[in-house]
Amino acid sequence: MKVVAATGNPGKLREFERIFAPFGITVVSQKEVCPGLEIEENGNTFAENAFLKADGVFRAAGKAAIADDSGLCVDALGGRPGVYSARYGGEGLGYAEKINMLLEELRDVPREKRTARFVAHICYIDQNGRQMDVEESCEGWIGYAPKGEHGFGFDPVFMVGDRSFSELDDAEKDAISHRGKALRALVELLRKNDEADR
């Protein structure tokens, strides 16, 4: 089974490939199938943005498509940056700068109020246009400085216990991450639908 991943984020693409591989699902990048396609993410929720991306790629490629919309929701910031995580601080700002900006916003916030979660909404549209959605989250807190060498995005400051996502290896992160949980839930949905169709 082959699906087109509606993302230009190499970190997300690697996670898709890694988590789907044991289930016999091959992931192809949007850039390979429909290069130049740009989809405006103007939804107000993770679900809306995931659908916009999956639907755009499905229509352009005519193949099964999968999209993830995810973000960091920080309680002390009223849930920000949320759906605007990739645009936090303005278009084109690198994640090192985004992280510095986030830490500055939380400078005077004590440990017990630095709670946060990563949320991932996955939208899958099969080759016949049938849509399936799953959403999962991972609870944690925002650290005081970047830690670790792995991961991407806000991973260096997203702490689970006393380790950041960037300090976890791939298997450790996939086991607990919002995206890992969501992709495994989707695989379970696909299995059930496949059995029902037989």
C-alpha positions, 0 to 999 in steps of 0.5 A: 500500500502506498500513500502520498504524505501532504507535507514538506517537513522532512522530520514529519516525513521520516516519522511517517515512514518509520511508523508505517513501515512495519505495517507494509505502508510505503510513504511517498513525499508530496514533492515527488508526486505533485511538485509545486503544489501549495496548499493554504492552511487557513483552518482554525483547527488542527482537523481543518488544516489536516483535511485541507492538506490531505484533500488538496494532495488527493485531488492533485495526485488522484492517489491515497493521501495523508496529512498531519496538522500538529502543534504545541499548546501551552497552558500558560499562553492560553493554548498558544501557539496551537494551530499557528505553531509553524507560524509562531513569531512570523513566517520564515522564523527558524525554530531556534528563534521560535524557541527563544521567543517561547522561552522569553514568553515563559520566563517568569512562569514557574515549573508547575504552570509550564504544562503543555501538550503536543497535538496531532490530527491525522487526516487520511483519504483513500484512493476512493475518496473515503476519509478517516481522521484521528487525533492524539496528544502527548502531555508534557511541560516546557523546559527552561533551555533547549536540550538534546540533539534529535527531533525537530521543531519545538522538541528541544524544549518539550519535556516529558518527565526530565527529558526533552523530545530531542533527548529521546531516540526515535523508538522512544519518541515514537512510542509516546509522541502525539504523531506516533499515537495518531499514526498507530491509531490510523493503522488500526482504523485501516485494518478494521475497514479492510476487514469490514470490506472483505 
